[in-house]
Amino acid sequence: MTAKKSTPRVPSYLRHKATGQAVTYLWIEGKRRHVYLGPHGCSESRRRFREIVAAYLVDDLEALERAARGQHHHAAPGITVQHLAAKFLRWAEGYYRGAGGEDTGELHNFVHSCQPLLDLYRDEPACDFGPVKLKRVREAMVESGLARTTTNARIRRIRQLFRWGVENELVPATLLESLRAVPGLRRGRTTAREPDKVRPVPEADVARTLPHLSRTVAAMVQVQLLTGMRPGELRVMTAQEIDQTGSVWLYTPTRHKNDYRGQTRTIAIGPRAQLILAPFLSGNPDDPVFSPAGAEHERNQQRRGRRRTPCWPSHLKRGKKPNPRLQPGTRYLKDSYRTAIRRACQTAQVPIWTPNQLRHLAATRIRQQFGIEAAQLVLGHATPDTTLIYAEASVEKTRQIAHRIG
């Protein structure tokens, strides 16, 4: 190996913009080679730079070769995996917000995704994290019992963490490229369990559950089943967002799943759903249509009406607690809506089902009656492929076709 001396020029001490570290460039065997030196401006990086310049000027080829071989050992120094994750999560806390500033839940997904990463490599330099370590994190997720699709989603979020690190010049870009070499887990080629497919809830189970729900939650279930809207769209619905002109009302939520993409969502509300909604539209038009506070007040009134003994005068004077520890909110949350249904299922002694299964049932009914394109329009999907996830094919119709064709 010979160093190029036709252009005698002392190497420069430079700052590598992508990583924030010191770097110098050398000509070795006619090729331009870069050597990372450590954090830019620190005494150690300047010491290494002086040694390399001295070796370059006296044509110490062995020292130059050692520097070129060891360049990757000094990539992105000074920041650990824990430090990188902490910076990213602070940024994600403000970024993953809805139009109204509410938490979208994505921050919690990133926290859960980062946990096995931090358990294994908390104090490791972020620049030393590579494909082999990423696969070890994935193995830990599988060993903990996560489903294959959940594991793949969390690995994608870890890649997004390092992509953010590249964007903010905390880790080198080559690290992200190496992590992209790790493919997702494939069905049948991994020990990770397959997730349980979300099926439409049987209509008989819904009918048996309804009598055990409060009037408010029962109305929510019926409206969701008739319109096919998402549970989140149902929970934040206000009277002001509903255009009640015409035989079919149009609900245009200001906050929905894809509002950050600039998409508009319009949900049609037919006559049957209108009859169910009408009693809940008399309040403040800016407040959610379905209120846990209203449902709790109604429940207390019913309990008092079923009371067999009269209330003591002290009970009537006492009234409500001045500062109760738990108070019903102005709108249902994801967990409170699901919990109300779960408790009613337990009382009715039917298999527990979730609000998302109502959407699957609505999609299946629409597909059977009007086809896949109609189901796509009602559910608000961009492509029919997404609708196929929700809308089950009719087995009964398949049987009838097979019977007719022999």
C-alpha positions in Angstrom: 0.0 0.0 0.0 1.3 3.4 -0.9 -0.1 6.8 0.2 -0.9 9.3 -2.6 1.8 12.0 -2.4 1.3 13.7 -5.8 -0.8 16.3 -4.0 1.0 16.9 -0.7 -1.5 18.5 1.5 -1.9 18.2 5.2 -5.3 16.6 6.2 -7.8 18.9 7.7 -9.6 18.5 11.1 -13.3 18.6 10.1 -16.7 18.2 11.7 -18.9 15.4 10.3 -22.3 17.0 10.1 -24.4 13.8 10.3 -22.8 12.5 13.6 -21.3 15.7 15.2 -17.8 14.1 15.5 -14.4 15.0 14.2 -13.3 13.5 10.9 -10.3 13.7 8.5 -9.9 12.5 5.0 -6.9 10.6 3.6 -5.7 9.4 0.2 -4.7 5.7 0.5 -4.0 3.6 -2.6 -5.5 6.3 -4.8 -8.8 6.3 -2.9 -10.2 8.9 -0.6 -10.8 7.4 2.9 -12.4 9.0 5.9 -11.4 8.4 9.5 -13.6 9.3 12.5 -11.6 10.7 15.4 -14.2 11.1 18.2 -16.3 14.0 19.5 -15.5 17.1 17.6 -13.5 19.6 19.6 -12.4 17.3 22.4 -8.8 16.8 23.3 -8.8 13.1 22.5 -10.0 13.7 18.9 -7.3 16.4 18.4 -4.6 14.1 19.8 -5.6 11.3 17.4 -5.7 13.8 14.5 -2.1 14.9 15.3 -0.9 11.3 15.3 -2.6 10.6 12.0 -1.1 13.7 10.4 2.3 12.8 11.6 1.9 9.2 10.2 0.6 10.6 6.9 3.5 13.1 6.4 6.2 10.5 7.2 4.4 7.9 5.0 3.8 5.5 8.0 1.5 3.2 6.0 1.0 0.8 8.9 -0.4 3.6 11.1 -2.6 4.8 8.3 -4.0 1.3 7.7 -4.9 0.9 11.4 -6.7 4.3 11.3 -8.7 3.3 8.2 -9.6 -0.2 9.6 -10.8 1.3 13.0 -12.9 4.1 11.6 -16.3 2.4 12.4 -15.3 1.9 16.1 -15.5 5.6 16.6 -18.9 6.3 14.9 -21.4 8.4 16.8 -19.6 8.5 20.1 -20.9 9.9 23.4 -24.6 8.9 23.2 -26.0 5.7 24.6 -29.2 3.9 23.6 -30.9 5.1 26.7 -29.9 8.7 25.9 -31.2 8.4 22.4 -34.5 6.9 23.4 -35.0 9.6 26.1 -34.5 12.3 23.5 -36.8 10.7 21.0 -39.6 10.1 23.5 -39.5 13.7 24.7 -39.9 14.7 21.0 -42.7 12.1 20.4 -44.7 13.4 23.4 -45.3 16.6 21.7 -45.5 15.3 18.1 -48.0 12.5 18.4 -51.0 14.6 19.3 -54.4 15.0 17.7 -55.8 18.2 16.2 -57.1 19.1 19.6 -53.9 18.4 21.4 -55.1 15.1 22.8 -52.9 12.1 23.2 -53.2 9.7 20.2 -51.8 6.7 22.1 -48.8 6.4 19.8 -46.4 7.6 22.5 -47.4 4.6 24.6 -46.7 2.3 21.7 -43.2 3.7 21.4 -42.6 3.3 25.2 -43.6 -0.4 25.0 -41.4 -0.9 21.9 -38.4 0.7 23.6 -38.6 -1.3 26.8 -36.9 -4.6 25.6 -34.4 -2.4 23.8 -33.5 -0.7 27.0 -33.5 -3.9 29.1 -30.8 -5.4 26.9 -28.7 -2.5 25.6 -29.5 0.5 27.8 -25.8 1.6 28.4 -24.5 0.5 24.9 -23.3 3.2 22.6 -26.0 3.9 20.1 -23.6 3.7 17.2 -22.7 0.1 18.2 -26.3 -1.1 17.8 -26.7 -3.1 14.7 -28.7 -5.8 13.0 -27.6 -8.7 15.3 -28.6 -6.7 18.4 -31.9 -5.7 16.8 -32.6 -9.4 16.2 -31.8 -10.2 19.8 -34.4 -7.5 20.9 -36.9 -9.2 18.5 -36.2 -12.6 20.1 -36.8 -11.1 23.5 -40.2 -9.8 22.3 -41.1 -13.2 20.9 -40.0 -14.9 24.2 -42.3 -12.6 26.1 -45.3 -13.9 24.2 -45.9 -11.1 21.8 -47.7 -12.0 18.6 -45.8 -11.9 15.3 -47.5 -8.8 13.9 -47.1 -6.9 17.2 -43.4 -7.8 17.2 -43.0 -6.6 13.7 -44.8 -3.3 14.5 -42.5 -2.7 17.5 -39.4 -3.4 15.6 -40.5 -0.9 13.0 -40.9 1.7 15.8 -37.3 0.9 16.9 -36.1 1.6 13.4 -38.1 4.8 13.5 -36.2 5.8 16.7 -32.9 5.4 15.0 -34.2 7.2 11.8 -35.0 10.1 14.1 -31.5 9.9 15.5 -30.0 10.1 12.0 -32.3 13.1 11.2 -31.0 14.9 14.2 -27.3 14.0 13.6 -27.1 11.8 16.7 -26.2 8.5 14.9 -24.6 7.9 11.5 -26.8 7.2 8.5 -25.0 3.9 7.8 -26.6 2.6 11.1 -30.1 3.0 9.8 -29.2 1.3 6.5 -27.9 -1.7 8.4 -31.0 -2.0 10.5 -33.2 -2.0 7.4 -31.5 -5.3 6.4 -33.4 -7.1 9.2 -36.7 -8.3 7.6 -40.0 -8.7 9.4 -41.0 -12.1 10.8 -42.9 -14.2 8.2 -45.9 -16.4 8.9 -44.9 -20.0 9.3 -41.2 -19.2 9.5 -41.0 -18.1 13.1 -41.8 -19.4 16.6 -43.8 -16.2 17.3 -47.4 -16.9 17.9 -50.0 -15.8 15.3 -52.4 -13.1 16.5 -56.1 -14.0 17.1 -58.0 -12.6 14.1 -60.7 -10.0 15.1 -64.0 -11.5 14.1 -67.4 -9.8 13.9 -69.4 -10.2 17.1 -72.4 -12.5 16.6 -75.6 -10.4 16.4 -77.2 -12.7 19.0 -74.5 -11.8 21.5 -75.1 -8.1 20.9 -78.9 -8.5 21.4 -78.3 -10.4 24.7 -75.9 -7.7 26.0 -78.0 -4.6 25.2 -80.5 -5.0 28.1 -77.6 -5.0 30.6 -76.0 -1.8 29.3 -77.0 1.7 30.5 -79.2 3.7 28.1 -76.3 5.8 27.0 -73.9 2.9 26.2 -76.7 0.9 24.6 -77.4 3.8 22.3 -73.7 4.0 21.4 -73.6 0.4 20.5 -76.6 0.6 18.3 -75.5 3.8 16.5 -72.0 2.3 15.9 -73.6 -0.9 14.5 -75.9 1.1 12.1 -73.2 3.5 10.9 -70.0 1.4 11.0 -68.0 4.4 12.5 -64.9 3.9 14.6 -65.3 3.8 18.4 -63.1 7.0 18.6 -65.4 8.8 16.1 -68.4 7.8 18.2 -67.0 8.9 21.5 -66.1 12.5 20.4 -69.2 13.1 18.4 -70.9 16.5 19.1 -74.3 17.8 17.9 -72.5 20.8 16.2 -70.6 18.4 13.9 -73.9 16.7 12.6 -75.7 18.2 9.6 -79.3 17.4 10.4 -80.7 18.8 7.2 -82.1 16.2 4.8 -83.4 12.7 5.3 -79.9 11.4 6.0 -77.7 13.2 8.5 -74.0 13.8 7.8 -71.5 13.7 10.7 -68.1 15.2 9.8 -65.8 14.7 12.8 -63.1 17.3 13.3 -60.9 14.7 14.9 -60.5 11.3 13.4 -57.8 8.7 12.6 -56.5 10.3 9.5 -57.1 14.0 10.1 -53.3 14.6 10.4 -53.1 13.5 6.7 -55.5 16.2 5.7 -58.3 13.7 4.9 -62.0 14.5 5.6 -64.3 11.9 7.1 -68.0 12.0 6.5 -70.4 9.5 8.2 -74.0 9.1 7.0 -76.6 8.6 9.7 -79.8 6.9 8.6 -83.3 7.2 10.0 -83.0 4.3 12.5 -79.8 5.8 13.9 -81.4 9.2 14.0 -84.2 8.0 16.3 -81.6 6.6 18.7 -79.5 9.8 18.6 -82.3 12.3 18.9 -82.8 12.1 22.7 -79.1 12.8 23.3 -78.9 16.0 21.1 -80.7 18.4 23.4 -77.6 19.5 25.4 -74.8 21.9 24.6 -73.9 21.4 20.9 -70.2 21.7 21.7 -70.3 18.9 24.3 -70.0 15.2 23.4 -73.3 13.6 22.5 -72.7 10.7 24.8 -71.6 11.7 28.3 -70.6 9.4 31.2 -71.8 12.1 33.6 -75.3 12.0 32.2 -75.3 8.2 32.3 -74.1 8.2 35.9 -76.8 10.6 36.9 -79.5 8.5 35.2 -78.1 5.4 36.9 -78.3 7.0 40.3 -81.9 8.1 39.7 -82.9 4.6 38.8 -81.2 3.2 41.9 -83.1 5.7 44.0 -86.3 4.8 42.3 -85.8 1.1 43.1 -85.0 1.9 46.7 -87.4 0.0 49.0 -86.9 2.2 52.1 -87.3 6.0 52.0 -84.2 8.2 52.2 -83.4 9.7 55.6 -83.7 13.5 55.9 -80.0 13.6 56.6 -79.4 11.8 53.2 -81.4 14.4 51.4 -79.6 17.3 53.1 -76.2 15.9 52.7 -76.3 15.9 48.9 -73.1 15.1 46.9 -69.6 14.9 48.3 -67.9 18.3 47.9 -64.7 16.8 46.4 -65.3 13.2 45.3 -62.2 11.2 44.5 -63.6 9.8 41.2 -65.9 11.9 38.9 -67.4 10.9 35.6 -65.9 12.7 32.6 -67.6 14.7 29.9 -67.0 12.0 27.3 -66.2 8.3 27.2 -62.7 7.2 26.9 -61.5 4.2 24.9 -61.1 2.0 28.0 -64.4 3.2 29.7 -66.5 2.4 26.7 -64.9 -1.0 26.3 -65.1 -1.7 30.0 -68.9 -1.0 30.1 -69.4 -3.5 27.3 -67.2 -6.1 29.0 -69.1 -5.9 32.3 -72.5 -6.2 30.5 -71.2 -9.3 28.7 -70.2 -10.8 32.0 -73.7 -10.1 33.4 -75.4 -11.5 30.3 -73.1 -14.5 30.4 -72.0 -14.1 26.7 -68.5 -14.2 25.3 -66.8 -10.8 25.8 -66.7 -8.7 22.7 -65.2 -5.2 22.0 -66.4 -2.1 20.2 -64.0 -2.9 17.2 -65.9 -6.1 16.7 -69.1 -4.0 16.2 -67.3 -2.2 13.3 -66.4 -5.6 11.8 -70.0 -6.7 12.1 -71.3 -3.5 10.4 -68.7 -3.9 7.6 -69.7 -7.6 7.0 -73.4 -6.7 6.8 -72.8 -3.9 4.4 -70.6 -6.0 2.2 -73.2 -8.8 2.1 -76.0 -6.5 1.1 -74.2 -3.9 -1.1 -70.8 -5.2 -2.0 -67.2 -4.4 -1.1 -67.1 -0.9 -2.7 -70.1 0.2 -0.5 -68.4 -1.2 2.6 -65.2 0.8 1.6 -67.2 4.0 1.3 -69.0 3.6 4.6 -66.0 2.6 6.6 -63.9 5.4 5.1 -61.0 3.2 3.8 -58.7 4.5 1.1 -58.4 1.0 -0.5 -60.6 -2.1 -0.7 -57.8 -4.2 0.7 -58.2 -2.5 4.1 -62.0 -3.1 3.9 -61.4 -6.8 3.4 -59.8 -7.0 6.8 -63.0 -5.8 8.4 -65.7 -7.3 6.1 -65.9 -11.0 6.4 -67.0 -12.9 3.3 -70.4 -14.6 3.6 -69.9 -18.3 4.1 -73.6 -18.9 3.6 -73.5 -17.2 0.2 -70.5 -19.4 -0.8 -72.5 -22.5 0.2 -75.4 -21.3 -1.9 -73.2 -20.8 -5.0 -71.5 -24.2 -4.6 -75.0 -25.8 -4.3 -76.2 -24.2 -7.5 -73.1 -24.9 -9.6 -72.9 -28.5 -8.3 
